[in-house]
Amino acid sequence: MTALTRRHFIAGGLAAGALGLAGLTGCAPAAEKSGEDVSASAGADGAATPAAGERPWEIAPAPIAEGQITETVESDVVIIGLGASGTYAATSAIDQDPYNGDLGLGFVPEIDLLGALLGHIQDKGADIRFKHTSQQLVRNGGGRVSAVIAADETGALKKFVGTKGIVIATGSYSQDAAMLEYFCPMVTHNPVGDKVAQFNMGDGSGIKQALWVGGTMQNNGDHPPMMFWGSTNCIKNVMVNSTGRRFIDENAGQSNFAAAQFNQPGGTMVALWNEAYASQLPAISYRADDPSWAAKPEELLAKWNALVEEGIFMKADLLDDIAAAYDLPADVLARTVETYNGYCAAGEDGEFHKNPATLHELTAPYFATKYDVPASLACMGGLHVNALSQVLTETEEPIVGLYAIGLAAGDFYANQYSTRFAGNSLGRCMTFGYLIGRQLAGLE
């Protein structure tokens, strides 16, 4: 294979409307002939027809005529999207050095890692095309996906040919209400659904375009949302739902905890603790093993009391006052605390089997606060792919030339996103981005 040099690389990124294409052209074959079919599901008359049913995201638009194309750019690889996965794919493909990882070359241990990688691929000659919006993939009948057609800021249509492959790295479908309702209904049927739109993790555009040419979605039931807020920094001594009852082992991991909270009435919970908890918290915190975190009891108490003054926390001598403040049934809350204190005395949680070392009696004066519904950052489902990141058809056949990575790719998470180790979604984006780049550059 001819080495990919500065002249041979074209890059750009599409993330929910802003296209970035990464192209490698050092070993490109002859240019594609004109007249390819853009969508396998488009009718013979050019009208949009349903690709696989009546669901709106499966209905392909009419093919873009070759005469509408104002520019054709050819490269070996086209990467649609320059987020975590797309940027890593572009970097590993353009570097083409099998030893860089072993030598630790180019390591940037700062939060601006993606910025550094973008600068790196630009220095190597990448042609990054931002402010382009991908419209359709080009597939030759039932054969190879050979290009993507994108519109620039002016609406001019351009074709980006990838002779070795087209990589979709466009994020999730979380901003598409219809897809969210269908694939991740638990989010839309709960107040947390209103918060999904706060995070622009993708409108599903790249996913839809793959479906229009014969791709399929992962099919293992409802897709799991990435939920973890509401438990990350919570005071987790005793948690009750709006009925005044405990509903989980308060030491549960973030994703398990958030999912349990999510399914409580209204998705809310109230935390209760006391002054003694200031001495107990450092030893049981999720940061207990972090030497940089050495909160002293007096510092915690000062912070809690300050939050009481701000009206975020409350402090009371009577559980009835807490029940009244948070609209909890006072008799149920009193029984819950009495039962919990009994578990503390016995050294065994008879309901949720909480670690006995973290069972601490709850006595007056009490602190309390209410936590709103957890937020969902994205839905962790996407295109049906194999181990090589190839997009698969309904018959499990790979679509030649079409790949999906990052949040656009499915088949990685089952019924729940895991936070047992932090950043595993980013890790997946970076790892599969790196692998697909090497694969398409001929290094794997």
Phi, psi and omega in degrees: 000137177291136180296145179272118183252185180305323183287341194262004188242128175238130181227156175187166185223128175253118174229099178050051174116342178246106190277136170232126183247134176243118184233140178241121186234023180288336183230034182288139174283189181300155181299150178294147173285155179284164173094019179289154172282130180280319184231129180293343184259001179285141181288166182295333180273004178087357181279152178289134178226155180299136180277321183208043181130192185259005179292135192299326183285349179266355182273113183281143174286169176297147180297147175280126182290147181302328180291345179276348183283127181264343181204141174238126180242125183252139176208174177285315185231135174242122179251119180265104181118129178235053169270210182299313184286315182296320180294320178293322177298315180297319182295312183291329179288318184283331180292314178057025181246111183292351184254355182304317182296319180295326182274349181072026183289139173078012182291129180235104186275033182243169182291340181271036183300315182296323177298320179294320180292322176299317177299323181296312183288331174294319178299332180270008173102013180293139176260093185273124183249086173278172179056033169243147179240121180291142183248311184207153168268153179253120177235135181280088182061237177262017184259233190281143167275120189247345186197169170232140176256130182231155176252135177275189184301329182273353184094357178294136183267135181228142177255130177247109183270133175240102187288339177257336179169156173244125183248122178269119179223052192260008179088190187272189179252020191298337179267005175260108187299320182293317179293320179298317179297320185282313187268337184221060188297334182297335178285317185282343181262027182209153179306339180296337181301329180292340185268345183299322184294346179292337186246116181274083182258011176130142178257009178079008186298314180295322178297314180301316182296328175289322178296324182295337179255017173110359177289167180227163177268156173303146186228077178227037182090196181298142179282144182277136172279154173272097181243131176203347180286151183106346178228349186303309183242025184288148163287120192238050177278293174231126179245134177231153176271190185290351175266000179086012184249147170293153183222000183193159166296116186297346178267009182299154179297163187303312184292317177298318181296313182297320179296320178294315178299319181304326184265007174278160179304119181077354178072013183253166177207159178239132178259140176231138177202179180224184184297326181298335181296337178297331178274337183270330187299313183304328183281337184248000181295154175295349177255018185300330182269004181267108183296342180281348181250106182227061181295130179268149181307317181295328178290319178296316180298318179298319180293316180297316180295324177295322178290331172297316179298328180279351180086008179277316172258164169230158180226133185210153176271341184239136175296331179299324179293321177294318179299318180293320183293327185247015176057047177255148175293117188299320183293321179292318180298318180298318179294322179299313181292320178298316179296317180298317179296328175295321176297321180298317180294324181278342182076024180208128177274106184285349181259306187240003173058043176298146179308121182305331180294343181252010176274109181234128183303140180257110182231163180288155356285148186258144164259153177204155172203158180252136177251133180284181180297147175291160179259153175251120183284323181193167173257132191264050174231158182192207183292145177288118184228163174259189184293343178264010180068017176282135177287134186253152176272181178296336179265016176069019178267136177290140173278115185300130176087359183240128183228154176222137180222170179068211182291346176285341181264141178257202173064028179243321180248147180268254185261357182202139173284140183256134175247018179298330167231131191291144172074022184291336175291316175298321178299319177297315180302314183291317184294309182288332172297314178300316184292318181292326176298315179293320180298313183284340175274359177083020181265348180242000000 
